[in-house]
């Protein structure tokens, strides 16, 4: 598969992820709570291993969802930039590439919280920070993998 095809597929995956993120933000408070409750019921046995029996809350599940969504998005944007063919960004200036990934995460998170204003749910600044934390984790893991792959070649 050519580099251009890989990049285009990655772009489509990013667009799909954005639709999921912003689609969840457009949900009403009641719909969002119902969805979070369902996910909580499924994840509670696993999460209790880490937080203790009876300590899994909808708040925890929602915040973990934020981290997960933005970890996925950050990973996708990182890979997209690596596939972009811009050797200056992807090979020699790691900081510029990571900065672009973080900027994309910040813009998406800001728009995400703005959408919540119109869906009857209030925006929360803490969610933007949590979203960025997911992007930072993605950048760290992707950078580590890129470093290891570079060392093995």
C-alpha positions in Angstrom: 0.0 0.0 0.0 1.4 3.4 -0.9 2.2 6.1 1.6 -0.6 8.3 0.2 -3.2 5.6 0.6 -2.1 4.9 4.2 -2.3 8.7 4.9 -5.8 8.9 3.4 -7.1 5.9 5.4 -5.6 7.5 8.5 -7.4 10.7 7.7 -10.7 8.9 7.3 -10.1 7.2 10.7 -9.5 10.6 12.3 -12.7 12.0 10.8 -14.6 9.0 12.2 -13.1 9.5 15.6 -14.0 13.2 15.5 -17.6 12.2 14.7 -17.7 9.9 17.7 -16.2 12.4 20.0 -18.4 15.3 18.9 -21.4 13.0 18.5 -21.2 12.1 22.2 -20.9 15.7 23.1 -24.1 16.5 21.2 -26.1 13.9 23.2 -28.5 15.2 25.8 -27.7 14.9 29.5 -30.2 12.0 29.9 -28.9 10.1 26.9 -25.3 10.6 28.0 -26.0 9.4 31.5 -27.8 6.3 30.2 -24.8 5.5 28.0 -22.4 6.1 30.8 -24.4 3.9 33.2 -24.4 1.0 30.6 -20.6 1.3 30.2 -20.2 1.5 34.0 -22.1 -1.7 34.4 -19.9 -3.5 31.9 -16.6 -2.1 33.2 -17.2 -2.1 37.0 -15.7 -5.6 37.7 -12.5 -4.7 35.8 -12.2 -1.2 37.3 -12.8 -2.4 40.8 -9.5 -4.3 40.6 -7.8 -0.8 40.5 -10.1 1.4 42.5 -11.6 -1.0 45.0 -15.0 -2.5 45.3 -17.8 0.0 45.3 -15.6 2.9 44.1 -16.5 2.9 40.4 -18.7 5.9 39.6 -20.2 7.5 36.5 -17.8 10.4 37.0 -14.8 8.0 36.9 -16.2 6.2 33.8 -16.8 9.6 32.0 -13.3 10.8 32.7 -11.8 7.5 31.6 -13.8 7.8 28.4 -12.3 11.3 27.8 -8.8 10.0 28.3 -9.5 7.0 26.0 -11.1 9.1 23.2 -8.3 11.6 23.1 -5.6 8.9 23.5 -7.0 7.3 20.3 -7.3 10.7 18.5 -3.7 11.7 19.6 -2.4 8.4 18.3 -4.1 8.8 15.0 -2.9 12.4 14.5 0.6 11.4 15.4 0.6 8.5 12.8 -1.0 10.8 10.2 1.8 13.4 10.7 4.4 10.6 10.5 2.8 9.5 7.2 2.6 13.0 5.9 5.9 12.8 4.2 7.2 16.0 5.9 10.6 14.7 6.8 11.5 17.9 8.6 8.6 17.4 11.1 8.5 13.7 11.4 12.3 12.9 11.5 14.4 15.8 12.8 12.0 18.1 14.7 10.1 15.8 17.0 9.0 18.7 19.2 7.3 20.5 16.3 5.4 17.3 15.5 4.3 16.7 19.1 3.3 20.4 19.3 1.1 20.0 16.3 -0.5 16.9 17.8 -1.1 18.7 21.1 -2.5 21.7 19.3 -5.0 19.5 17.4 -6.0 17.9 20.7 -6.6 21.3 22.3 -8.7 22.5 19.4 -10.8 19.4 19.3 -11.2 19.4 23.1 -12.2 23.1 23.1 -14.8 22.5 20.3 -16.0 19.4 22.2 -16.8 21.4 25.3 -18.3 24.1 23.2 -20.7 21.6 21.6 -21.8 20.6 25.1 -23.1 24.1 25.7 -25.7 23.6 22.9 -26.7 20.1 24.0 -27.8 21.2 27.5 -24.7 20.0 29.2 -22.3 22.4 30.7 -18.7 22.7 29.4 -16.0 21.8 31.9 -12.4 23.1 31.8 -11.2 20.1 33.7 -12.4 17.9 30.7 -10.1 19.9 28.4 -7.2 19.1 30.7 -8.2 15.4 30.9 -8.5 15.3 27.1 -5.0 16.8 26.7 -3.7 14.2 29.2 -5.0 11.5 26.8 -3.2 13.2 23.9 0.1 13.5 25.9 0.0 9.8 26.8 -0.6 9.0 23.1 2.4 11.2 22.1 4.6 9.6 24.7 3.8 6.0 23.6 3.9 6.8 19.9 7.2 8.6 20.3 8.6 5.7 22.3 7.5 3.2 19.6 9.0 5.4 16.9 12.3 5.6 18.9 12.5 1.9 19.4 11.6 1.2 15.7 14.4 3.7 14.7 16.9 1.9 16.9 16.1 -1.5 15.4 16.5 -0.5 11.8 
